[in-house]
Amino acid sequence: MKNMKGFRNIVVYRYGKIDDEFAYTFMKENINNFDNILRCVEGIMDKY
């Protein structure tokens, strides 16, 4: 999750200046984290 937070900061603060290869590699290597985050968000939303 810490890596995901760091990646989020890169995306937010360097929008338009992101190295596409870096972004692709990072997302490919961390795709399971995206699934975990999605499940957490869905779990929170199901409570409401």
TASULBEL-V852633 format. One record per run of one state. SS is the DSSP state (H for helix, E for strand, L for the rest). FROM is the first residue (numbers start at 1). LEN is the number of residues. Records with the same first field share a line. If there is no record, write none. Layout:
SS = FROM-LEN ; FROM-LEN
This chain:
L = 1-1 ; 14-6 ; 30-1 ; 47-2
H = 2-12 ; 20-10 ; 31-16
